[in-house]
Structures are given as structure tokens and as C-alpha cells.
């Protein structure tokens, strides 16, 4: 067994039942931690105990809560800062007394598997805590007095964080991958990022996608900032440009947008590459009577071209 059952002593049971009808009031006084192994002691012998041997620590109750009319939950904490010599904690003893009487051993909590209590190292103060429920005849007749030392201080919390591997906010920040975006700082994307809900600027305007050219925003200006047609015409003489000769221009159809006029281009290029004429193509393709003739003509000519024959 391992600290799973608290056995009331005969004196403890008598005190618990004495609260019925207000005959007596109970005051729980202290708890002790013992290195004595009572796990092999019979239940009857445990009930007859009046004291605990080999006491290593003595503390006040950290917490006593009335769960209902007849049940109390009691908690005790044994701090490591009070331990000068390490020991194995086998047994917890609970003490109480009547309001106007002597202290008695109220209950015993034994274990065959002890908790090892290390001597205080001057740094980590850890509590070995125990909580047990006990039944009394009338919980209203219990005088509750607990130790203020039962609350956790900053050192206690630091020790718990270290022993239980609980991450603090600083720990989390230190382990956030560099690829996670901090919304409070500029983001530097080195790879493509897919935003399921789209991207917007600080004003809530959507940014461009692949099929858009400009930021979606209202480009209209107030009326007092827009020039009228008369103002524009009045400033035409201020522009330094040479008007195009309409006779040299190609004209589009206002209905279809197509250019129907022809023209003579001495050298037409598209993106810096010359455009071949029909004459160029006629001089480039050479029809032959057979495959052998096409091969022979291709080997004999000094200029590039395509030599072919039409199969029937």
C-alpha cells in the first residue's frame, strides 16, 4: 500500500463521535511525518496506537475544509526546507484534541512504499503534501485552525516549475521557431505563403493577387483637387511634344478595335526578333521528289533551309 488509507485510532473515533449534539468540539492540532514503517501492523493494532515513533517533522494543518455536515478534508505539507537529514517518510500521524481536553493521536496514514525526503540544499523548497478525508458526527463542531505557511511563495512555485517541467512564458518565447510570425513586427517572407483569408493592409484594404495589377483602394480625389477640361486645354501650350502625323498612323476600328489598314515595314520585329515574310519562307522551304533527293539537296546546299517531300 502507498498512503491510501487513514485509520482512525480508538481515541480518534471517540473524539469524532463526541461532536454529535454539540457534546464536544474538535480542534485538529498538528501532523507528524515518521520514518517508522507501520505498513505491516494490523488494523486493530493501528487503532490502538496513542503516539507515532521516529518522528522526523511536525507541522500544523495547511488546510481544513468542511465538505458537508459530517465530512472534513484535511491537508498537511511537509516542507523540505525544515529537513537537515534525509529520511524515508513511511507514516503520517494526525493529532487533535477536544476543545477543553488533552491532545490525542487521531489517525494514522501508513505506507509500505515511502517518500524519500532529501535534506534541504538551500535552493529548492518542495513540499511533500498529504490530503485525507475524515468523518465526524457534526462538522459544525470542528474548530478549524490552519497554518499560514501552507500557502505557496515565489520560491515554492519556482521549485515546482523546475521539478514538474512546467514552462514559463519566457521558456515558451525562447523556444518559438524563427518561422513563426510575430504580429507586432515586420515579417520577412523568404518563401511563398498562402493566406486562406487573404491579406489586407492596416486600413483593411485587400492586397493584389496574381490577376490584379494595383492595390485595391479608392483612387478618387476630392472634386476641388481634380482639373476641369478647360483647365487642361488651357495648358496644352505648356507641353513640350511633337504631335504625330495622322497620315503615318494606323487606325483602329472604334467598334472592333482591329487594325484593317495595310502598311509597308522595311524591317518588322517583335520583341527584337525579325518577322519572316512569305518570300523568306518560300526561299527556306524546298520541296523534293523523294526522301533521298531531299537528303542529297540538304547536304549539298550551303545555306540553311528545310528540305522535304510529300509522301503519297
C-alpha positions as CSV (number, residue, x, y, z in Angstrom):
1,X,0.0,0.0,0.0
2,X,1.1,3.6,-0.5
3,X,-0.6,6.3,1.6
4,X,-4.1,5.2,0.5
5,X,-6.0,4.7,3.8
6,X,-6.1,6.8,7.0
7,X,-7.0,4.6,10.1
8,X,-8.8,6.4,13.0
9,X,-7.4,5.4,16.4
10,X,-9.8,4.4,19.1
11,X,-9.2,7.8,20.8
12,X,-9.8,9.5,17.4
13,X,-13.1,7.6,16.8
14,X,-14.3,8.5,20.3
15,X,-13.5,12.2,19.7
16,X,-15.2,12.2,16.3
17,X,-18.4,10.7,17.6
18,X,-18.3,13.1,20.6
19,X,-19.3,16.0,18.4
20,X,-22.8,14.8,18.0
21,X,-25.3,17.2,19.5
22,X,-22.6,19.6,20.5
23,X,-21.3,17.4,23.3
24,X,-17.7,18.3,22.4
25,X,-15.8,20.3,19.8
26,X,-12.7,19.0,18.0
27,X,-9.6,21.1,17.3
28,X,-7.0,19.5,14.9
29,X,-3.6,20.5,16.3
30,X,-0.7,19.1,14.2
31,X,0.6,16.3,11.9
32,X,3.8,14.4,12.0
33,X,6.0,12.7,9.4
34,X,7.7,9.5,10.6
35,X,10.4,7.2,9.2
36,X,8.8,4.2,11.1
37,X,7.2,1.6,8.9
38,X,3.8,0.7,10.2
39,X,2.6,-1.0,6.9
40,X,2.9,-4.5,8.4
41,X,1.0,-3.5,11.6
42,X,-2.5,-5.0,11.8
43,X,-5.5,-2.6,11.6
44,X,-6.5,-3.5,15.2
45,X,-3.0,-2.6,16.4
46,X,-3.0,0.7,14.4
47,X,-6.3,1.6,16.1
48,X,-4.7,1.1,19.5
49,X,-1.8,3.5,18.8
50,X,-1.5,6.5,21.0
51,X,1.7,8.0,19.5
52,X,4.0,7.7,16.4
53,X,7.6,6.6,16.7
54,X,10.6,8.1,14.8
55,X,9.0,11.5,14.1
56,X,11.1,13.5,11.7
57,X,8.9,16.5,11.1
58,X,6.0,18.2,12.8
59,X,3.7,20.7,11.1
60,X,0.4,22.5,11.6
61,X,-2.5,21.7,9.2
62,X,-2.3,23.6,5.9
63,X,-6.0,23.4,5.2
64,X,-9.2,22.0,6.7
65,X,-12.3,22.2,4.6
66,X,-15.9,21.2,5.6
67,X,-17.2,19.3,2.6
68,X,-20.6,18.6,4.1
69,X,-22.3,18.2,7.5
70,X,-20.1,15.2,8.6
71,X,-17.0,15.2,6.3
72,X,-13.8,17.2,6.6
73,X,-10.9,17.3,4.1
74,X,-7.5,17.9,5.8
75,X,-4.3,18.7,4.2
76,X,-0.7,18.8,5.6
77,X,2.5,19.9,3.9
78,X,6.0,18.8,5.0
79,X,8.4,21.4,3.6
80,X,11.9,20.3,2.6
81,X,13.4,23.5,4.0
82,X,13.0,22.1,7.5
83,X,14.9,18.9,6.7
84,X,18.6,18.7,7.7
85,X,19.0,15.0,7.4
86,X,17.4,13.0,4.5
87,X,14.9,10.3,5.6
88,X,12.2,7.9,4.2
89,X,8.7,9.0,5.0
90,X,6.7,5.9,5.8
91,X,3.9,7.2,8.1
92,X,1.8,10.4,8.6
93,X,0.2,10.8,12.0
94,X,-2.7,13.2,12.6
95,X,-3.3,14.8,16.0
96,X,-6.3,16.5,17.5
97,X,-7.9,17.3,20.9
98,X,-11.3,18.2,22.4
99,X,-11.8,21.9,22.9
100,X,-11.1,21.6,26.6
101,X,-9.1,18.4,26.7
102,X,-5.7,16.8,26.0
103,X,-4.2,16.1,22.6
104,X,-4.6,12.6,21.2
105,X,-3.4,10.7,18.1
106,X,-6.4,11.0,15.9
107,X,-5.5,9.0,12.8
108,X,-2.6,7.1,11.1
109,X,-1.7,7.1,7.4
110,X,0.9,4.3,6.8
111,X,2.6,3.2,3.6
112,X,4.9,0.3,2.5
113,X,6.4,2.5,-0.2
114,X,8.0,5.5,1.4
115,X,8.5,9.0,0.0
116,X,12.2,9.9,0.1
117,X,12.7,13.3,1.7
118,X,16.0,14.9,0.8
119,X,17.9,17.3,3.1
120,X,17.4,20.9,2.1
121,X,20.0,22.1,-0.3
122,X,19.5,25.8,0.3
123,X,17.8,26.2,-3.1
124,X,14.7,24.1,-3.8
125,X,12.0,24.1,-1.2
126,X,9.5,21.4,-2.1
127,X,6.5,20.2,0.0
128,X,5.5,16.6,0.4
129,X,1.8,17.0,0.7
130,X,-1.0,14.7,2.0
131,X,-4.7,15.1,1.9
132,X,-7.3,12.9,3.7
133,X,-11.0,13.0,4.4
134,X,-12.4,12.2,7.9
135,X,-15.9,11.7,9.1
136,X,-17.2,13.4,12.3
137,X,-20.7,13.4,13.7
138,X,-21.2,17.1,13.3
139,X,-18.7,19.1,11.2
140,X,-20.1,22.4,12.7
141,X,-18.5,21.3,16.0
142,X,-14.9,21.4,14.5
143,X,-12.6,24.2,15.4
144,X,-10.6,25.0,12.3
145,X,-7.1,26.5,12.8
146,X,-4.6,26.2,9.9
147,X,-1.0,27.3,9.3
148,X,-0.5,30.4,7.2
149,X,2.7,28.7,6.0
150,X,0.6,26.4,3.9
151,X,0.4,29.0,1.1
152,X,3.0,28.9,-1.7
153,X,5.6,31.6,-2.0
154,X,7.6,32.5,-5.1
155,X,10.4,30.1,-4.2
156,X,7.9,27.3,-3.9
157,X,6.5,28.0,-7.3
158,X,9.9,28.2,-8.9
159,X,10.8,24.8,-7.5
160,X,7.6,23.3,-8.7
161,X,8.1,24.6,-12.2
162,X,11.6,23.1,-12.2
163,X,10.6,19.7,-10.9
164,X,7.4,19.3,-12.9
165,X,8.9,20.7,-16.1
166,X,6.2,23.4,-16.3
167,X,7.1,26.0,-19.0
168,X,7.0,29.7,-18.1
169,X,6.2,32.4,-20.6
170,X,9.9,33.1,-21.0
171,X,10.5,29.4,-21.7
172,X,7.8,29.4,-24.4
173,X,9.2,32.6,-26.1
174,X,12.7,31.2,-26.1
175,X,11.5,28.1,-28.0
176,X,9.3,29.7,-30.6
177,X,10.7,28.8,-34.0
178,X,12.1,31.7,-36.1
179,X,9.5,30.8,-38.8
180,X,6.6,31.9,-36.6
181,X,5.3,35.4,-37.4
182,X,5.2,38.0,-34.7
183,X,2.3,40.2,-35.5
184,X,3.9,43.2,-33.7
185,X,7.0,43.1,-36.0
186,X,7.6,43.4,-39.8
187,X,7.5,40.0,-41.5
188,X,10.3,38.9,-43.9
189,X,8.9,36.1,-46.1
190,X,11.6,34.0,-47.8
191,X,9.2,31.5,-49.3
192,X,5.7,31.7,-50.7
193,X,3.0,32.0,-48.1
194,X,-0.7,31.0,-48.6
195,X,-3.1,33.2,-46.7
196,X,-6.5,31.4,-46.6
197,X,-8.4,34.6,-45.7
198,X,-6.4,36.9,-47.9
199,X,-4.0,39.7,-47.0
200,X,-5.1,43.3,-46.0
201,X,-3.2,46.4,-45.1
202,X,-3.7,48.4,-41.8
203,X,-6.8,50.0,-43.2
204,X,-8.4,46.7,-44.1
205,X,-7.8,47.1,-47.9
206,X,-7.1,43.8,-49.8
207,X,-3.7,43.4,-51.5
208,X,-3.3,42.4,-55.1
209,X,-3.4,38.8,-56.3
210,X,-1.8,37.3,-59.4
211,X,-4.6,38.6,-61.7
212,X,-4.5,42.1,-60.3
213,X,-2.2,45.0,-61.0
214,X,-2.7,47.5,-58.3
215,X,-3.7,47.7,-54.7
216,X,-7.4,47.8,-54.3
217,X,-8.2,51.2,-53.0
218,X,-10.3,54.2,-53.7
219,X,-8.2,56.3,-56.2
220,X,-10.8,59.1,-56.5
221,X,-9.8,62.6,-55.4
222,X,-11.9,65.3,-53.9
223,X,-13.6,67.5,-56.5
224,X,-11.5,70.5,-55.6
225,X,-8.3,68.6,-56.5
226,X,-9.5,67.5,-60.0
227,X,-8.7,69.7,-63.0
228,X,-11.6,70.5,-65.4
229,X,-11.4,70.1,-69.2
230,X,-11.0,73.8,-69.7
231,X,-8.0,73.9,-67.4
232,X,-6.4,71.0,-69.2
233,X,-6.9,72.6,-72.6
234,X,-5.5,75.9,-71.4
235,X,-2.2,74.3,-70.5
236,X,-1.7,72.4,-73.8
237,X,0.8,75.0,-75.0
238,X,2.9,74.3,-71.9
239,X,3.6,70.7,-73.0
240,X,6.8,70.1,-74.9
241,X,6.0,67.4,-77.5
242,X,5.7,66.9,-81.3
243,X,2.2,65.9,-82.5
244,X,2.0,62.7,-84.5
245,X,1.4,62.8,-88.3
246,X,-2.0,61.3,-88.7
247,X,-1.1,60.2,-92.3
248,X,1.6,58.0,-90.9
249,X,-0.6,56.3,-88.3
250,X,-2.5,53.1,-88.3
251,X,-6.1,53.4,-87.2
252,X,-8.2,51.0,-85.2
253,X,-11.9,50.4,-85.8
254,X,-13.8,52.1,-83.0
255,X,-16.3,49.1,-83.0
256,X,-13.9,46.1,-83.0
257,X,-10.5,47.6,-82.1
258,X,-9.0,45.8,-85.1
259,X,-6.5,47.5,-87.5
260,X,-7.7,47.0,-91.1
261,X,-5.1,49.2,-92.9
262,X,-2.0,47.8,-94.5
263,X,1.5,49.2,-94.4
264,X,5.0,48.7,-95.7
265,X,7.5,47.9,-92.9
266,X,11.1,47.9,-94.1
267,X,12.1,45.7,-91.2
268,X,9.4,44.4,-88.8
269,X,10.4,43.0,-85.5
270,X,8.6,41.5,-82.5
271,X,10.4,41.9,-79.2
272,X,13.7,42.4,-81.1
273,X,13.2,39.3,-83.3
274,X,12.7,39.8,-87.1
275,X,9.4,38.7,-88.6
276,X,9.8,36.4,-91.6
277,X,7.9,37.4,-94.8
278,X,6.3,34.9,-97.3
279,X,9.3,35.4,-99.6
280,X,11.6,34.4,-96.8
281,X,9.5,31.3,-96.2
282,X,9.4,30.4,-99.9
283,X,13.2,30.6,-100.0
284,X,13.5,28.5,-96.9
285,X,11.3,25.5,-97.7
286,X,12.4,23.3,-100.6
287,X,10.1,20.5,-102.0
288,X,11.8,17.4,-103.4
289,X,10.6,14.3,-105.3
290,X,11.8,11.8,-102.7
291,X,13.3,11.3,-99.4
292,X,16.7,10.6,-101.0
293,X,16.5,13.7,-103.1
294,X,15.7,15.9,-100.1
295,X,18.6,14.4,-98.1
296,X,21.0,15.0,-101.0
297,X,19.8,18.6,-101.5
298,X,20.2,19.3,-97.8
299,X,23.8,18.0,-97.8
300,X,24.7,20.0,-101.0
301,X,23.3,23.4,-100.1
302,X,25.5,26.0,-98.2
303,X,22.5,27.9,-96.8
304,X,20.1,26.8,-94.1
305,X,16.6,25.6,-95.1
306,X,14.1,22.8,-94.8
307,X,14.2,20.1,-97.5
308,X,11.1,17.9,-97.7
309,X,9.0,15.8,-100.0
310,X,5.3,14.9,-99.9
311,X,4.5,11.3,-99.3
312,X,1.6,10.0,-101.4
